[in-house]
Amino acid sequence: MDNISSHVSVPALIPLHSDRRILIVEDNPVHRRLMENELRANYELAFAADSETALGYLRDPTATFDLVVLDSLIPSRPGELPTTEEAMKILGMAPHSIVVVVSGSSTDQLRKKLTQFDVKRIFEKPFSLSEFRAYVDSLFSATPHPGNEALS
């Protein structure tokens, strides 16, 4: 049987004026659009509404990401029920990216699962979009980009 993820076409990145790339993995189109509106002016963005698409991006050697914004509940494919297990698969494939999790139900059990990974922060839904953007900006101002001595 063919691996279905090998047949997934990964959409192109939204090219912008930044060399910082962010993958937003969020199945709710409203939440995805709100985060996009906060970040699109300063960063190159890619979007995935399911783990299959997100994993397609993360397996592509030409699409490296500085930050992954990950919903803690994500479906495997469109139309399937979202699970934390799918989010954990994505976390396992993003070891070189900074990861921020957004969650509508951040339980102690979820926090315990996330300690296995280097998750920088969990934003509980609903969260302040301006605080979210400021946090993302602070991550990049404190983290030198490969090849740059310092970011301004």
Order of alpha helices (4+ residues) and beta strands (2+ residues): beta-alpha-beta-alpha-beta-alpha-beta-alpha-beta-alpha
